[in-house]
Amino acid sequence: MKKINLDPQEFETFGDSKSDFEMSDELYKRGKQVKMIYVGDPAKLGKFVKEYSVEYINGFSRGTLEYLKTHV
């Protein structure tokens, strides 16, 4: 993105497992505003607290598609 002079400050990331939060964690660490859209089963996460916004949408790829249809 640097090569084409893009420097977005806000990101939305998507994932369906605990390890998918790593991309949001990295963006947050770099000072970016991030919102994680979690499309997996929230019960599988257990007690899970992040310093950035997390929205839970149960439905895997269908949940992702529905989110994008209403937010883009």
Beta strands, then each sheet from edge to edge (+ up, - down):
strand 1: 10-15
strand 2: 33-38
strand 3: 53-56
sheet 1: 1+ 2+ 3+
end
